[in-house]
Amino acid sequence: MNPTLIYTLFSFFAFLIGVPIALGVARILGVYAIVNERQCRVYVLFGKVIGILEDPGLHFLWPKLGWKALLVGWLGRCHVTDMRLDQAYLRSQPVNSEEGAPMGIGIWYEMYISDPVAYLFKNADPRGSLAANVGNSTVRCLSNLPLANMLVDRHPMSKTVREEVTPKSNEWGYRLGSIYIRKVHFRDPEMIRQIESKVVNRLRQVTAAIRQDGANQVSIIRSTAERQAAIEFGKASAIRPAIVGKAMATICRDSEVAQTMFEILETQRIVEGECDLTLLRVPGHGLLADLLAAEPSIDQAPPPSMPAKTRERQVRPPKAPPAK
């Protein structure tokens, strides 16, 4: 077999298997340790803290821990704590307002580990203790507040709870970050129904008042418009006789024009009327009058069953009397 191939396979398996084994033995012997971002390592030997690594990166333990680094992997313990920011939400903390209304407050807060040693050894459950402290402080600080302030002033309430909780949480190495009153609600269902009923009734009253006001405004505008229109119509009625009289005076200056205008007006009224019109023959008034008064008239056609000569004789107008 080719020696080069043998050396290659040996190097491959040596680096594939030997390097991880060598690094694991080095970690067991306390040669080095790797700290990730936002992470802390606390080394404890014989019940005492011998070292804390907070900076992320590669750390050699022998220069920092000395001979204890050889024993901490066998006889000691390494506590890895997460230093990242965490969040929690407490729902419906029971609080009574100044008026005696049972209220519920939902509070949201942030927390992070500020002292790993105090976090590990001063409190068995720092997260639960912090939640209980926040809930108790919320009930203690926000009870007996006026209902209006409780529903509106959330920023001052959040600040009050934070100032109350922060000193105690610092002792446990678990520092409280931002805190915010997220929800304020009523806890009594009967009170909720009463409030809803009052709100609905108030909305109905406001709606009715708005409608009535609108109707009043419309009535005022309409009456004002009618009054102004009546005034203008009255002015027009007062001015009309003068205008008509002036026009009639101008027309009556010429008798022929006035007579022709009155005849046209009379004819127009007769034509526009729906009454029956009877024309009487007056002798001596010309052919047109005789034709209009003829019986049957030209407009009344003879029945179709009549012979043609008879129809011509009936339709033909009578002869005019000879002139004297």
C-alpha positions as CSV (number, residue, x, y, z in Angstrom):
1,M,0.0,0.0,0.0
2,N,1.2,3.5,-0.7
3,P,2.7,5.1,2.5
4,T,1.2,8.5,1.6
5,L,-2.3,7.1,1.7
6,I,-1.5,5.4,5.1
7,Y,-0.2,8.7,6.5
8,T,-3.3,10.5,5.2
9,L,-5.7,8.0,6.8
10,F,-3.9,8.1,10.0
11,S,-3.9,11.9,10.1
12,F,-7.5,12.0,9.3
13,F,-8.6,9.6,12.1
14,A,-6.1,11.2,14.5
15,F,-7.6,14.7,14.0
16,L,-11.2,13.3,13.8
17,I,-11.0,11.4,17.0
18,G,-7.9,12.4,18.8
19,V,-8.4,16.2,18.8
20,P,-11.8,16.1,20.5
21,I,-10.6,13.6,23.0
22,A,-7.5,15.8,23.8
23,L,-9.7,18.9,24.1
24,G,-12.1,17.1,26.4
25,V,-9.2,15.9,28.7
26,A,-7.9,19.5,28.7
27,R,-11.3,20.8,29.8
28,I,-11.5,18.1,32.5
29,L,-8.0,19.1,33.8
30,G,-9.1,22.7,33.8
31,V,-6.7,23.9,31.1
32,Y,-9.3,26.2,29.4
33,A,-13.0,27.2,29.3
34,I,-15.1,28.9,26.7
35,V,-17.6,31.5,27.8
36,N,-20.5,32.4,25.4
37,E,-22.1,35.8,24.9
38,R,-24.3,36.9,27.8
39,Q,-23.2,33.9,29.9
40,C,-21.3,33.6,33.2
41,R,-19.4,30.7,34.7
42,V,-19.0,30.4,38.5
43,Y,-16.5,27.8,39.8
44,V,-17.1,26.3,43.3
45,L,-14.6,24.1,45.1
46,F,-15.2,22.7,48.6
47,G,-18.2,25.1,49.1
48,K,-16.3,28.2,48.2
49,V,-16.4,30.3,45.1
50,I,-12.9,30.3,43.6
51,G,-13.5,32.0,40.3
52,I,-16.0,33.9,38.1
53,L,-15.8,34.2,34.3
54,E,-18.1,36.9,32.8
55,D,-16.2,38.0,29.7
56,P,-17.1,36.0,26.5
57,G,-14.3,34.2,24.8
58,L,-11.6,31.6,25.5
59,H,-10.1,31.6,29.0
60,F,-7.1,29.6,30.4
61,L,-8.0,28.6,34.0
62,W,-4.5,27.8,35.3
63,P,-3.3,31.4,35.4
64,K,-6.6,32.5,37.0
65,L,-7.4,29.6,39.4
66,G,-3.9,28.2,40.0
67,W,-3.7,24.6,41.2
68,K,-7.4,24.6,42.0
69,A,-8.1,24.4,38.3
70,L,-6.9,20.8,38.3
71,L,-9.4,19.8,41.0
72,V,-12.4,21.9,40.1
73,G,-13.4,19.5,37.3
74,W,-13.3,16.5,39.6
75,L,-14.2,17.7,43.1
76,G,-15.8,21.0,42.4
77,R,-18.7,22.3,40.3
78,C,-19.1,24.9,37.5
79,H,-22.4,26.8,37.5
80,V,-23.4,28.3,34.1
81,T,-25.8,31.2,34.5
82,D,-27.7,32.9,31.7
83,M,-27.2,36.7,31.8
84,R,-29.7,37.5,29.1
85,L,-32.7,39.7,29.6
86,D,-35.9,37.8,30.5
87,Q,-39.6,38.9,30.6
88,A,-42.6,37.8,32.6
89,Y,-46.3,38.8,32.9
90,L,-48.5,38.6,36.0
91,R,-52.2,38.5,35.1
92,S,-55.1,40.0,37.1
93,Q,-53.6,41.0,40.4
94,P,-56.5,41.7,42.7
95,V,-56.7,45.4,43.7
96,N,-59.5,47.4,45.2
97,S,-60.0,51.0,44.2
98,E,-60.8,53.9,46.6
99,E,-64.5,53.6,45.7
100,G,-64.4,49.8,46.6
101,A,-64.5,48.5,43.0
102,P,-62.8,45.1,42.6
103,M,-60.1,45.7,40.0
104,G,-57.6,43.4,38.3
105,I,-54.1,44.7,37.2
106,G,-51.9,42.9,34.7
107,I,-48.3,43.8,35.1
108,W,-45.4,43.1,32.7
109,Y,-41.8,43.4,33.8
110,E,-38.2,42.5,32.7
111,M,-35.4,41.0,34.8
112,Y,-31.8,39.9,34.4
113,I,-29.1,38.5,36.6
114,S,-26.9,41.2,38.0
115,D,-24.9,39.2,40.6
116,P,-24.3,35.5,39.7
117,V,-23.1,34.6,43.2
118,A,-26.1,36.1,45.0
119,Y,-28.4,34.6,42.4
120,L,-27.0,31.1,43.0
121,F,-26.6,31.1,46.8
122,K,-28.8,33.8,48.4
123,N,-32.2,32.6,47.2
124,A,-33.3,29.1,46.2
125,D,-35.9,30.4,43.7
126,P,-35.0,34.0,42.8
127,R,-37.4,34.1,39.8
128,G,-40.4,33.0,41.8
129,S,-39.4,35.3,44.7
130,L,-39.2,38.2,42.2
131,A,-42.7,37.4,40.8
132,A,-44.2,37.2,44.3
133,N,-42.5,40.4,45.3
134,V,-43.8,42.2,42.2
135,G,-47.3,40.9,42.8
136,N,-47.3,41.9,46.5
137,S,-45.9,45.3,45.7
138,T,-48.6,45.9,43.1
139,V,-51.4,45.0,45.5
140,R,-49.8,47.0,48.3
141,C,-48.9,50.1,46.4
142,L,-51.9,50.4,44.0
143,S,-54.7,49.6,46.4
144,N,-57.1,52.4,47.5
145,L,-56.3,54.5,44.5
146,P,-59.0,56.6,42.9
147,L,-60.7,54.6,40.0
148,A,-60.1,57.4,37.5
149,N,-56.3,57.5,38.3
150,M,-56.1,53.7,38.2
151,L,-57.6,53.6,34.7
152,V,-55.5,56.5,33.3
153,D,-52.2,57.0,35.2
154,R,-50.4,53.8,34.3
155,H,-46.9,55.3,34.1
156,P,-46.8,56.6,37.7
157,M,-48.2,53.3,38.9
158,S,-45.5,51.4,37.1
159,K,-42.8,53.7,38.5
160,T,-44.2,53.2,42.0
161,V,-44.1,49.4,41.8
162,R,-40.5,49.5,40.3
163,E,-39.2,51.6,43.1
164,E,-40.8,49.3,45.7
165,V,-39.4,46.0,44.2
166,T,-35.9,47.1,43.0
167,P,-34.1,47.2,46.4
168,K,-35.2,43.7,47.4
169,S,-34.4,42.2,44.1
170,N,-30.9,43.6,44.1
171,E,-30.2,41.6,47.2
172,W,-30.9,38.4,45.4
173,G,-28.8,39.3,42.4
174,Y,-31.9,39.3,40.2
175,R,-32.4,42.9,39.1
176,L,-35.7,44.3,37.9
177,G,-35.7,46.1,34.5
178,S,-38.5,47.9,32.9
179,I,-42.0,47.4,34.4
180,Y,-45.3,48.4,32.9
181,I,-49.0,48.2,34.0
182,R,-50.4,46.6,30.9
183,K,-54.0,46.0,31.7
184,V,-56.5,47.3,34.2
185,H,-60.0,45.7,34.3
186,F,-63.0,45.0,36.4
187,R,-63.2,41.6,38.1
188,D,-66.9,41.5,39.1
189,P,-69.1,40.3,36.1
190,E,-72.2,42.0,37.6
191,M,-70.4,45.3,37.8
192,I,-69.2,44.9,34.2
193,R,-72.8,44.3,33.0
194,Q,-74.0,47.4,34.9
195,I,-71.3,49.5,33.4
196,E,-72.1,48.3,30.0
197,S,-75.8,49.0,30.5
198,K,-75.0,52.6,31.7
199,V,-72.6,53.2,28.8
200,V,-75.3,51.9,26.3
201,N,-78.0,54.1,27.8
202,R,-75.6,57.1,27.8
203,L,-74.8,56.5,24.2
204,R,-78.5,56.4,23.3
205,Q,-79.1,59.6,25.2
206,V,-76.2,61.3,23.3
207,T,-77.5,60.0,20.0
208,A,-81.0,61.2,20.7
209,A,-79.7,64.6,21.7
210,I,-77.6,64.8,18.5
211,R,-80.6,63.9,16.4
212,Q,-82.8,66.4,18.1
213,D,-80.2,69.1,17.8
214,G,-79.9,68.3,14.1
215,A,-83.7,68.4,13.6
216,N,-83.8,71.8,15.4
217,Q,-81.1,73.2,13.2
218,V,-82.9,71.9,10.0
219,S,-86.1,73.5,11.2
220,I,-84.4,76.8,11.9
221,I,-82.8,76.8,8.5
222,R,-86.1,75.8,6.8
223,S,-88.1,78.5,8.6
224,T,-85.5,81.1,7.8
225,A,-85.5,80.1,4.1
226,E,-89.3,80.2,4.0
227,R,-89.4,83.6,5.7
228,Q,-86.9,85.0,3.3
229,A,-88.8,83.4,0.3
230,A,-92.1,84.9,1.6
231,I,-90.5,88.3,1.8
232,E,-89.2,88.1,-1.7
233,F,-92.5,86.8,-3.1
234,G,-94.3,89.7,-1.3
235,K,-91.9,92.2,-2.9
236,A,-92.5,90.6,-6.3
237,S,-96.3,90.7,-5.8
238,A,-96.1,94.3,-4.9
239,I,-93.9,95.2,-7.9
240,R,-95.9,93.1,-10.5
241,P,-98.9,95.5,-10.9
242,A,-96.6,98.4,-11.5
243,I,-94.6,96.5,-14.1
244,V,-97.7,95.1,-15.8
245,G,-99.4,98.6,-15.7
246,K,-96.3,100.2,-17.3
247,A,-96.2,97.6,-20.0
248,M,-99.9,98.0,-20.7
249,A,-99.6,101.7,-20.9
250,T,-96.8,101.4,-23.4
251,I,-98.9,99.0,-25.5
252,C,-102.1,101.0,-25.4
253,R,-100.4,104.0,-27.0
254,D,-101.1,102.3,-30.3
255,S,-104.8,101.2,-30.6
256,E,-104.2,98.7,-33.3
257,V,-101.4,96.9,-31.4
258,A,-103.5,96.9,-28.3
259,Q,-106.6,95.4,-30.1
260,T,-104.5,92.8,-31.8
261,M,-102.8,91.8,-28.5
262,F,-106.2,91.4,-26.8
263,E,-107.5,89.3,-29.6
264,I,-104.5,87.1,-29.5
265,L,-104.8,86.7,-25.7
266,E,-108.5,85.9,-26.0
267,T,-107.8,83.4,-28.7
268,Q,-105.1,81.8,-26.6
269,R,-107.4,81.5,-23.6
270,I,-110.1,79.9,-25.8
271,V,-107.6,77.4,-27.3
272,E,-106.1,76.6,-24.0
273,G,-109.6,76.0,-22.4
274,E,-111.2,72.6,-22.5
275,C,-114.8,73.7,-23.1
276,D,-116.9,73.0,-26.1
277,L,-116.8,75.6,-28.9
278,T,-119.9,76.4,-31.0
279,L,-119.6,78.5,-34.1
280,L,-122.7,80.3,-35.4
281,R,-123.2,81.5,-38.9
282,V,-123.6,85.2,-39.3
283,P,-124.7,86.3,-42.8
284,G,-122.5,88.8,-44.5
285,H,-119.2,87.9,-42.8
286,G,-117.5,86.3,-45.8
287,L,-116.7,82.9,-47.0
288,L,-114.5,81.8,-44.1
289,A,-117.3,82.3,-41.5
290,D,-119.7,80.4,-43.8
291,L,-117.2,77.5,-44.1
292,L,-116.6,77.3,-40.3
293,A,-120.3,77.4,-39.6
294,A,-121.3,74.9,-42.3
295,E,-123.0,71.7,-41.3
296,P,-121.5,69.3,-41.5
297,S,-118.2,71.0,-41.2
298,I,-115.0,70.2,-43.1
299,D,-113.5,68.6,-40.0
300,Q,-116.4,66.2,-39.8
301,A,-115.9,63.7,-42.6
302,P,-119.0,61.8,-43.9
303,P,-119.4,58.1,-43.1
304,P,-117.5,55.8,-45.5
305,S,-120.7,53.9,-46.5
306,M,-122.1,57.0,-48.2
307,P,-121.7,57.3,-52.0
308,A,-118.9,59.5,-53.4
309,K,-121.3,62.1,-55.1
310,T,-123.3,62.4,-51.9
311,R,-120.1,62.8,-49.8
312,E,-118.9,65.6,-52.3
313,R,-122.3,67.3,-52.1
314,Q,-122.3,67.2,-48.3
315,V,-118.6,68.3,-47.9
316,R,-118.9,71.0,-50.5
317,P,-119.6,74.3,-48.8
318,P,-122.7,76.2,-49.6
319,K,-122.6,79.1,-52.0
320,A,-122.3,82.5,-50.7
321,P,-125.3,84.8,-51.2
322,P,-124.9,87.3,-54.0
323,A,-123.6,90.6,-53.1
324,K,-126.2,93.4,-53.1
